[in-house]
Amino acid sequence: MANIQSKIKRNKQNHVHQERNKAIRSELKTRERETLAAAEAGDAAKAEEMLLQTQKRTDMAVTKGVLHMKTASRRKSRLTVKVRSLLS
């Protein structure tokens, strides 16, 4: 346990940020799974809407610093390719 006040505060901040980042990453994975499930079911309208929402949340994760910009771009691209191939 830290004895210096600034380190105690930093540890608390790290814990809060870690929990927030974990929640955001979990949400992204869930949205990706649901988008692929909708595409596999053949529901084009729902899959397209969910794809847009997933891309939006991925971009928000980048602005929060949870994901790197290029990681987010790669994930969005791969998800889009998968959805398009399942729907066609």
N, C-alpha and C positions, 0 to 999 in steps of 0.2 A: 504494500500500500504506500502511496506517495505521501510525503510529509509536507511538501511545498504546495501552497495554496493554488498556484497557477497550474501545477501538474494535476492536482485533484480536479480542478475545473476542466482541464484538457481531457482527462480520462472520462468524465461525464459526457463531454461533447462527443468524444469518439464513440461512446456507447450509443448515444442518440442517433448519430449519423449511420452507424453500422446497422441499427434496427431499421432505419428508413431505407437504406440501400437494399437490405435484404427483402423488404416488402415490395419495393419497386421491381427488383429482379424477378421475384416470384410472380408478380402480376404480369410481367412481360412474357414469361414462359407460359402462363395460363392462357393469355390472349393468343399466343402463337398456336398452342394446341387446339383451342376452340376454333380458330380460323381455319386450320387444316381440317378439322372434323367437319365443319360446315361445307368446305369445298369437296371433301370426300363423299358427303351425303348428296352432293349435286345441287345444293341450294346456292345458286349463283349470286342472287341479290344479297343474301345474308353474308356470304363469304366476302363479297366486295366491300360491304359496309364494315365488316369486322377487320378486313385488311387495312382499310383506311384508319380505323381507330387504333389498331396495333401500331401502325406506322407513326401516328401522332404521339402515342404514349412512348414509343421508342425515342422520338425526337425530344420529348420532354425529359427523358432519362439522361439524354446527352446534356441538356441545359443544366440539370441538377448535378452533373459530374459523376453519375453512376456508371455510364458507359462512355467509352471513347467514341469520337465522331466516326471513325472508320469502321469500328466494330458495329455500330448501329447501322451504318450504310450497308455493310455486308449482310447483316441479319435481315434487313428490309428487302434487299435484292433477292436473297435466297428464298425468303418466304413468298415474295411476289411470283417468282418463277414456279415454285411448287403449286401455288394456288392456280395460276394460269394454266399449268399443264393438267391439273386435275379437272378444271372446268371445261377444257376444250376437248 
